[in-house]
Amino acid sequence: MDNEIPRGDYCYGGFGEMKDGVIRINGLCRYWKRTDHGTIKCEFLDIEQIPADTKGSYEEAIKYFGSEKILEDKTDDGLMWDQVKDCGINL
């Protein structure tokens, strides 16, 4: 399992080439997912966060969870949306 999680502080292994003005990343952690209800999820830790970089994510997540209170109870604060590790594995 530890070898499935990239080394370093981020949920990816490093930077790749630039294409169409966007720097690609290499080796995104297999547990990091964008959900269809507006959150980012770490399936390893089973936590979700609201991404700050996607317009409408908060509204999508409220719709999915049913209320702001439930959304707050079900999501975690952090920088996982920016692919900063929360798990602490292979730092």
N, C-alpha and C positions, 0 to 999 in steps of 0.2 A: 504494500500500500504506500509506504513512504516514497518509493521510487516513482509512483504515479503523480506525485506532487512536485512541481518544479522547485529548484533551489533558488534561494533569494527571498527578498521581501515582497515580491509580487506573485500573482497567480499565473505568471507566464515565464518562459525560460529566457527571453531576451528579445532584442529587436531584430527584425529582418530588413528587407529592402523597402525602399519607398516606391509606391506605385500610385499614380494619379494624385500626387500631393499628400498621400497618407502613408505614414510609417506602419508597416505590418509588424505584428508580433509573432514570435515563434513559441511553440510549446504551451499553449493555453491549458491550464489545469482542467482535467476532465470533469471535475466537480463543480466548476464555475458555470452557471447558466443564466441566461436572460429568460424570464418566464413570459408566458403570454398574457399575464395579468399585471404587468408593469413593474415587476421587482427583479432584483438580481438575487440568485440563490446559490449558496454553497451547499451542495448535496452531501458533502462530507460532514459538515457541522450541523446541517439541517437548519440553517438560518437564512432569512431573507432581509434585504435592505431596499430602500427606495433609491433609485439612481438620481443623482443631481444633474446628470447630463442629458436626460431624455424628457422632452416636453410632454406633458400629459400622463406621465407614469404615476404620479400621486393619485390622480383622478381614476385611472384604470384600476389601481390597487384598492381604492376605497370601494369601487363598484364590485370588485371580486370578493373582498372580505366582508362587505356589508355595512361598515361604519368606520369612522375615524378611530374610535376607541378600540375596536377589534384589530384594525390595521396597526395601531401603536403597540398593542399587545403581541402581535404576531411578527413584527419586524424589529430589527436590531439597528442601532446607530453604528456607523463605521464608514470605512472607505473601500469596502469590498466592491462597490459599484465602479470604482476606479482601479480595480484589480489589485488592491493592496491586501495582502494576506491577513486573515483573522485567525487562521489555524495554528500558526507558529511552527509548522513542520518544515524542515530543511532550510531554516534561515541561515 
